[in-house]
Amino acid sequence: MGARIAINASIVGGNPTGLGIYSMNLIRALDRIRDDFVVYSSSPEAFRGLRARIQRVPAAVRPDFGMRGHLVRILWLQSMLRVGVRRAGLRALLNTMPEGIAGLGIPQVTVVHDLLPLRFPPEYPRQQYYFRYFVPRILRTSRVVVTDSESTCRDVVDHYGVRPTKLRVVYPGYDPAVFARNGDGPSLRPSGEPYFLYVGNLLPHKNVFRLLDAFAIVRRRRPCQLVIRGEGRPSYVRALRDRVETLGLGDAVTFLSYVDERSLCNLYTGAACFVLPSLGEGFGLTILEAMACGTPVVAASASSLPEV
């Protein structure tokens, strides 16, 4: 079958994280049931083995370049991708995140993962204009808007006035080939003490300070460890490390950088409990991954987390 549908996968960078991995997994799943896609990406190697045609785009659009990459990506969407889609005679465009083409003239389906920049403005100062003025324009021109949860769906209606009939909730999934029970995970300490696990970005709305305070109380009652796997703004990470020292937890808290999926599965499996005290999430995929590994979960009751 000839190509009919364009997929905007420009968010997939050289080292894909959350949104990039979501996009890659979504495209791979769609490729198994359809053969009429053109995937626009600066990382063709991420899509090896697909039936879809992969159209390379400039590396400058990658999220690896931060705000500069974001601005270049928006300009590329409104110019080069607009022309490319029209010249190819494609009949629809799928945006794997809320970055699309204004006034394209063909149907667009746009995925919205969360509206955290609007809910926690101080944490996302550079994204305010984009989420307040550009995102609603893209959603208005989209035929269908997909959200990761009922919670995000309500946020889209409340903040942007999108008609509920235009919205579809499609929950993200986990990879069962990676996240599954695999026996006992590795002990992270010579003592072999049980450990609690947090996985995610280190940002204020993730409520990690409260997690440290709660862990200090538990630690006084029984030997245990806390593993924090994630990265964030240097100033915030320093503040977290200072709190660890203030609470006298220097020998009980381990900070880890990002790890590959297999290592992450081992972390989940070895944990006594996975903890996510976040004040807001678009979905909360780490909860799903932890449960798939058979790990008990303690989570906040905020936003989408009860749905998961």
N, C-alpha and C positions, 0 to 999 in steps of 0.2 A: 504494500500500500504506500502511496506517496505521502510525503510529509504534509500534515494539515495543522498541527498544533505546535506552538512555540512554548518553551518553558524557560523562564528567566531564572537561571541558576547563578547569577553573578555574585551572590553572597558566598559561594563556595570559594574559599581561599586556599593558600598553600598549605596551611595547617588548620583544617576545618574544626571549629568548635560547635557549640549548640545548634545555631541556625543552619550552619553549613552541613552538619551531619543529618539534621532533619531533612534538608533538601535532597541530599544524596540518597537517603533511604527511601524517600517518597518517589523519586525519579526511578530508582531501581525497581520498586514495586509496580509502578505504572508501566514500566517497560516490559514487564512479564505478561501484561494483559493487552497492550496495544503496541503497534509498530509504526505509528505515524507522527512521532515527535521529532522536533529539532530542539536540542538543548544548547542554550547559549551560556558558556562558561569560560572563565580564564584558566580553569584547571581541567583540561580534557582527560588527564590521567586518572582523575577521580571517577570517571565513568567508563573505564575500559570494559569491554565485553558486552556492552549494551547494543541492542538493535537500533536504537535511536541514532540519528545523525548528530554529531557534536560539532557545534560551531564555536571556534575559539574567538574570544574577545580580549581586549587589551588587559594586561595584568594590572594596570593602574587602577582598575575598579575594585580590586580585592579588599576585603575588610581588614587585611593585614596592615593596611596603611592608615587605619584609624579614620579620623574625620576627613582627611584629604581623600582617602579612598571612597568614603561615603559621598562626598561632593562630586568627585569624578564619575561615580556610578550613576548619580542622578542625571548628570549632564549626558552621559552615554545613553541612558534609557530614553531620554527625550529626543535624542538626535539619531545616533547610529542604530540603536535597536528599532526605533520607529521605522526608519527607512528599510532596514533589513527585513522586518516582518512584512512590510507592504510589498517589497520587491519579490519576496518568496511566495506571495499569495497565500499566506497562512490564514487560517480561519478563526483562530482563538489564541489567547495568551494566558498562560498560568504563571502567576507570580508567587513564589514560595515564601515571600514575606511582603509587608505592605510597601513595596517599591514597584510602581508600575508606570505606565505611559498615560499622560493626561490627554484625553481626546483622541484616542487611537483610532476609533471607528470600527473596530471589531470587538467581539465579546472578550472580556477579561475576567478571570477568576483570581482573587487575591486572598492570600492567607494572612491572618492577623494572629500573632502569637500572644501578645499581651499589650497593655497600655501602661506599663510601669512608668515610663517617663512622665505621664500625666498624673499618675497617682503619687509619685515620689519625685517631684521636680528638682529638689536640691541635688539628687544623685545623678541626674541626667541633664545638666544645664545646657549642653550643646545640642540636645535633641528636641528642645522645646518648640522651636519654630517649625521644624519638620513635622512633629506629631500634631501640632495645633492647626497648621495651615495646609501642609502638603498631603498628609495621609487622608484627611477627609475628602480632598479632591479626587484622589485615586479611588477611594471607596465609592464615591458617587458615580464614577465612570465604570465601575466594575459590575458585571452582570450578577455575579455571586460572590459573597464574602464568606470565607471559611474561618472559623475560630477553633482554638484548641480545647475550649471548655465552655460550659454554660456560663461560667463566671465572666470570662472574656467576652462572650456574646452579649451579656447584659451591659458590660462596660462600653462596648461599641455602640449599642443603642443609646445609652445614657449620654455619652460624650459627643457622639457624632450624629445622632438622630437617624441612623440607618434603619430602614424598614425591616422589621423582624422577618418578613417573608423572603427577604433577600439573603438571609444568614443561614449558614449550615454549621453545625458543630461536628467536627471530625476529630476524635481523640487521637493523639499520637500513640505509637506503639513502641515496644522495645524489641530488640533482636534476640529471639530465643536461642539462636545458635551461639550467642555470646553470654547472655545473662541467664544463668540457670544454676541450680544446686551443683556444686562440684566438690563436695566434701568440705573439710576444714580449710579455711584460708590461712595464710602464713601468720605466724606470731610476729608482731611488730616490735616487741620488747623482750629482752632476755628473761624478764620475770614471767612472761606469758600471761600477764594480767588481762582480763577481758577489756575490750575497748568499745567505746561509742564512736560512731562515724558520722561526719558531716561532709557532704560533697556539694560544691556549688561555688558561685562567685562570692567574693568577699566584699559585700556592699552593706550599707546600714540597714536596708529593708530586710536583709536576710536574718537580722536579729541575732548575730553571733555573739555579741556582748552578753545578751541574756542567756545564751547557751553556756557561756563560760561561767557565769554566776551560778547557774543551776548545776553545772558539773562540779563546781567547788563544793556545793552542799552534798552531792552524792559521794564525792571523793572522801569526805570526812566520815562517811558511814561504812565504806568498804573500798578495798583496793580496786582501782580501775584506771583506764587511760582514755584520752580523747584524741582522735585523729581528725584533722581538718584538712581536706584535700580541695584546694582551690587557690585562686589568685584574685587580686583586686588592686585598687589604687594604693600606691606605696604608703601614703600617709595613713590610710585606714588600716592597712596591714600592720604598720608600726604600732598604731594605737592598740590593736588587738594583742600584739606581742607584749606591749607594756602592761595590759590588763592581766595577761597570764602571769607575769612576774609579780604584779601587785597582789594577786590572789595566792601566790606561793605555789603555782602549778607548773613551774618550769620543767620538772622531771616527769610530768604527767600528760603534757599536751605536745603532739607532734604535728607540724605543718608540712604538708606535701604539696608539690606542684602538680600540674596535670599529668596523668598517667594514661597509658593506652587502655583499650577496653578490657583486654584480658586481665591486666593488673587491677583494673577497677572492679571487675567481677570478684577477684580474690579478696579485695578489701571488703566488699559487701558481704561475701560469704563468711569471712572470718570475724565480722563484727558481732558483738552481743546485741547491738541495736543500732539502727540508722535513725538519725535525728534531723528534722528539718523544721526549725521554729520560725520560718519566714512569715513576714507580715503581708506578703502578696506574691502570687505566682500566676503566670499565664496558664500553666498546667501543673508541673512538678514531676518531670520525667524520672528524676532520681528516686522518687518514692516507688514508682512502678518497677524500676530496675532492681531496687533492693528487695522488694517483695518477690520478684521473679527468682531471686537468689535464695529465697527462703529466710530472709532476714527480717526480724520484727521491726516495726516502724513506729516512731513517735513523731507526730507532726502537729503543727498549729492548725487551728480550725478556720484559718483565714482564706478568703478568695476561693480558688479552685481546689485547694488541697482536700477538702472532704469528698469531692467528686472522685478524685483518684483513689 
